[in-house]
Amino acid sequence: MKIAVYSLGGPAGQIAVMHRILVEEKRWLSERRFLHALNYCMLLPGPEAQQLATYSGWLLHGWRGGLTAGLLFIMPGFVSILALSVLYVRFIDFALVAGLFYGLKPAVMAIVLGALTRIGQKALQGGTAVGLAGAAFVAIFFFGVPFPFIIVVAATVGVLASSAGLMEPPAGDEDAIEESTAAPTLGRTLGVVAVWATIWLLPLAALTYTLGSDNVFVRLATFFSRAALVTFGGAYAVLAYVAQEAVAVHGWLQPGEMLDGLGMAETTPGPLIQVVQFVGFMGGYRDAASMDPMLAAVIGSIVVTWVTFAPCFLFIFAGAPFIESLRGNRAIAAALAGITAAVVGVILNLAVWFGIQTLFGTVTTVDWGPLQLMRPDFSTLDLAALAIAVGSAIALLRYRVNLLYVLGASVLTGFVVTWLR
């Protein structure tokens, strides 16, 4: 829950906070174990930060730890967005709340910078790894290359480079949970899949049987169940798809409301993908039929959150034992070394994207053939946000100030700046 409360601004910031607390402060996971888990979660559809939280909890305390960590990572964001959604439909301007969180985004930039530095130092051993990270960044940031393709190429390069003696797995000490996880078996895996597929899909089947396939809750559950399986690359990759379907096809949102929901998600704790909860809320509110609109909106929020995150637990609990069992395999270690390097480049892409969006009021995208360039309007540079980012970086990286104090000071500064403006 602490990680969730501290995590704003998308997966880059969330992974950075998780690394700082789990690896550096608590020392529950080693650097190598953390990167190994992160590699797997980056391969999965859905929110990688929430999956990484679940994986970490599972490593520490089995399925109980995974369930606890995964649910508590979601809960603060769910409660926050539900409250803001209620205010939104009651015509209370939630911009005041966003102003309160204005100072947090620049502080998250400093956290991401620190995590990138520390992860990069451990993961990028040698010129081949550095080159892979740079190539991954260029491919995804400037050319929009699909993330799964980058991972496949990185794994292949890792195997070839390792066999030629040009690349080694990231250095790092092992932790105290080396033998704590059960060996995977086919029977156990099928049982886990059956249990979590039932948890995920049984409510959808019950809704369909009770209310019919045209009911708004059934349509929400069906759409977001499908989205949970096909969306790779995190929340930003799915937003355009969800916005188009929610507005043009289903009529759950009015044009422009998706940006309001994104503003809520970016300025509240937890996964950025939680923005889909706002879509479910508005869909239930607008298509309540004979039900009280506010009750229908709350049910819509719960339904969408359920079908979005239930698959994450299935992927982790079914797949993580196999991923852990492969840690000693030389070929797999070589492939993961390549993926680890590429993931550093992908996190850098998320960090740069987030930084540009935070510091500049106007950003346009220019397409030159296959090349895509983000062009910030330098006249819209937010000097106050830049000052908060620099101050947070100095406090965290130079003087090692407690993270809670830095975030508290950033919130207070941001609120004062917003009030003065």
N, C-alpha and C positions, 0 to 999 in steps of 0.2 A: 504493500500500500504506500509506503514511503517513496518507493521508486515511481509509482504512478503519480503521486501528488507532485513530485519534482519534475515530471516529464511533460514537456509541452513542445509543440512545434514539429511534430512528425517523427518518423522513425530514427532519423539521425540523432536527434537530441535524446530520445528514449534509450537508444542503444548506448549512447555516451554515458548517461546517468547510471544505467544498469552496470556498465563496465566499472565505473568509479566506485559504486557501492559494493557490488558482489566480488570484484577482483581486488580492488585497492583497499577499501575500508574494512569490509567484513572478512576478506580473504577466504571466502567459502569456495571459490573456484579459482583454478590457476589460469594464467593467460592462455595456455594451450587448450585447456578444456573449454574455456569461454569461446575461443575462436572456432573450435571444432563444432560446438553447438550452433554458433552463429552461421557457419557455412550451411548447415542443414536447413536452418530456418529460412535463410535467404532463397533456398531452392523451392520452398513451398508456396502455394497460392495463399493469399490472405495476409494478415498483419504480422510481419516478421518479429516485431518487438514483443507482441503478446505471446507469440509462440516461443520466443527465447525465454521469456519469464516462466512460461509453463515448463519448458525443458529444464531450466535451472532448478526449479522447485522439485521436478521429478528426479533429477540427479541427487538432490540432497535428501529427499524423504519419500521417494517412490510416488505412486499415483496420488497419495494424499497431499504430498508437497506440491506436485504439479497442479492439482486442482485448486489448492489454496492460493498458490502464487498467481495462476492464470486468472482466477475470479477476482482476486483483490487488485490485480492490475487493471481490470475493466471497471470495477465498481465506482471509484471516484469520478471517472469521466461520465459514466452512465447517469449518476445522480446529478452532476453538474449540468449536463446537456438537457436532462429532463426538466430541471428547474428553469433553465433559460428558455426552453421551448414553451413552457407554460407562460412565462412572461412575454414571449414573442407573440403568441396568439391573443394575449390580453392587451396588446398594444402598449406595453411598457418598453421603452427604448433600452435594449440591452447594451447599447454602446457605452454606458457608464461602467458596466461590468468589464467590457473589453478594455476600457481605459485603465481599470485597475490592474489588468494583466499586461498593459502596454510594455512595461519594463522587463517582463520575463523573457520575451523573445530574444532581445540582444544578449541577455545573460546566458541563454541556452546556446547561443553561438559560441561563447567562450568555453562552455562545457564540451561542445562538439570538437572544438579546436584541440583541447587538451586530450580528449579521447583519441582523436585521429593521430596525434603525435605519439602517444604511448602505444597504441595498437600498431601503428606503422613501424615503430622501432623494433617491435618484437616480430611482426609478420613479414617485413620486407628485408629478408636476409639475402643480400647479393643483388647484382645488377639485373638478373632475369626477373626476380620478383618485383623490383622497382619498375622495370619496363612493363610488366603485366599490369601493375596497378595504374600506371600512366595510360596505357592503351585502353584499359577498361573505362577510365574516366573520359577519355576523348571519345570513345565509341558511343557511350550512353549520353554524355552531355551535349556533344556537338552533332551527332548523327542519329540519335534516337534508336540505336541498335537494341533489339529486344534483349531483356535481361537473361532469359534462358540460353540464348545463343552465346552470350558472353561467357556464361558459366561453363558451357560445353567446351568452348575453345580454350578457356583457362585451364580446365582439368586436363585436356589433351596436351597442352603445352607443359603443364606441370609434370606429367608422366614422362614426356620426351626429354625435358630438361633434367629431370632427376636421373634418368638412365644415362645421360651424358655427363653427369657430375656437375651440372650448372646450377642446380637448385636444391635446397635442403628444406625440410619442414621447419616451421617457425620454432625458435627456441623458447623454452619456458619450463619451469618446474611443474611436476605433477602435484595433484592435491590429495587430500585424505579420503576421497571417495572413489579411488581406483577400482575397487572390487565390490562396491556397494550395490550395483545394479544387476538384476537378474539376467541370465543369459536368455536370448530370444529363442522361442520355439514356434513352430507353425501353429500348434493348437492354441497356445496362449495368444498369438497374434490374431488368429481368427476370432477368438473370444472377445478380445479388445475391440476389434472392428465391429462385431455384432452388437456389443453393448453400446458403443458410442454412435453407431449408425441408428440404433433404436432411439437413443436419447435425442439425436438430431432430428430424425424424420418422423418419429411417432406423433409428436404434437402437430406436425404438418398434416399427417394422414387423418388425425382426429378432427382438425379444423375443416379439412376438405369434406369428410363424411358428415359432419354436423352442419356446416354452413353452406356447402356447395363451392364449386370451383371458381365462381364469379365473385365471391366475397372478397372484400378488400384485404382482410388479414391473410387469406389464402394466397392472393396474388402477391402480396408483399413477401410472404414466406417463400413462395416458389421462385420469385425473381432473385431475392438475395441469397437463397440457397445455391442457385445457379451461378451468381456472381462470386460466391465464396470459392468456387471450384476453378474458375477460369481467370482470376485476376492475379497476375504475378507482378512483382516490383513495388508492392506497397500501396498506400492509400492514393497517392497522386496518380498512379496508373489507372485507377478505377473511377476517379471522380468524373471525368468527362463522360464515360459510358453511363454511369449511374444518373448523372444530371440529364443527359439526353433522354434516357428512357423514362425517368421520373416526370419530366416536363412534357415532352412531345407525345409519348405513347400512353402513359397511365394517368397523367394529369394530377399527380400527387403534389407537385410543386408548381408555383408560378415562376416565370422567367426572372432570374436574379435571386430567387430565394436560396438556391444552392450555395451561393456565395455567402449569404447570411449564416447558413448552417456551417459552412467551412470556417467562418470567423468564430463561431461558437467552439468548434472542435479544436481550432488552433490556440485558443486562449483558455482552454480548460485542461485538466489533467487527463492522462491516459492516451490510448491509441488514437491517431488522427482518423482512422477508418470509422471511429465512433460517429462521424458525421452522418452515416447511414441511419442512425437512430433518429435524427431530425427528419429524415425523409419518411420513415415509418410513422413518426408522430404526426406530421402534416397530412400524410395519406389517410390515417385513421380519423383525423379531425375533419377532413373535408368529405369523407365518404362514410360517415357514421351511420347512415340509414336511420333506423329507429332508436339507436343507442345514443346516450348522452355523448356529445362530441368530445368532451375532455376525457371521459373514460375510454372511448374508442381510440383517442390519440395515445393514451398511456399504454393500452394494449398493443397498439401498432409499434410503439417503441420497444416493448418487451419482445414481441415476435421477431422483429428485424434483428435486434441484438442477439437473440437466441440462435437464429439460423446463420448469423455471420460468424459467431465465435465457437459454436459447438464443433464444427469441422476441425478447428485448430487443435482441440484436445484429442480428437481422433488421430490426426496426423502425428502428433507428438507421442502419445502413448503407444501407438502401433509401430511407429518408425524409429523412435529414439533408441530402443534396445539394439536394433540392428546397426544403427550408426555407431553406437558405443562399441559394439563387438568388432567393428572394422578398424578401430583406432590403431591396432598393431600391424595391420596389413601394409606392406611397403608400397604397393601400387596405389592403394587407396590413400595412403599418407601423401604420396607424391601428387596425386590428383587434387587432394584437399589443400596442399601447399599452394598449388596454382590458383585454386578457387579463393583461398584466403587472401592472396595478393590482389586478385580481381575485386574482391569484396571491399578492400580498402579503397580502391578507386571508385566503387559504387557509393560507398558512404561519403567520400569526398564530393561526389556529384550531388548527393542529397544536401550536404552541408552548404555547398556553393549556391545551389538553388534556393535553399532556405535563407541564406545570408543576403542574397540579392533581393529577395522578396521582402525581407525585414527592413533593410536599410534604404530602399528606394520606393517612392510612392508610385512611380509609373515604370513599368517594365513591358517591353514589347518583344515579340519573337519574330525574327527575320529568317525566312527560308531562302537559301541560295542553293537550289538543287537539293542534293541530299544533306547539305550542311544546314544546321539549325543554330542560330545565334540569339542569345538573350541580350537585348540592348536596353540597359537601364537608362533612364533620363537623369543625368547627373544633377540637373537643377532641382530634382525632387529628393536629393539625398537628405535623410533625416539625421541631422547632426546630433540631436539628443540621443537617438537610438545608438548611433555610432559611439558616443561618449560612454553610454552604459555598457556597451559591448567591450570597449577597451578597458574600462575600469574593472569590469568583471573578470576579464582575462588576466589582468595584473594581479587582482586579489587571489584568484584561484591558482594560477600557474606560478606566479613569482613568490607570493607570500603564504600560499596554502591555507587561505582562510576557509573556515567551515562553510560547506555548500549552502546550508540553511541560512546563514547570515548573509551570504552574497545574494541569494534569491530574495530574501526579505528586503534588503537594501534596494535591489533592483525594482521590486514591486512599489516600494515607497517613492522612489525617484520617478518611476513611470507615472504614478498617480499624480504627483505634483506637476510634472510636465503637462499631462493631459488637462489638469485643472487650470493651469496658467493659460494654456492655449484656448 
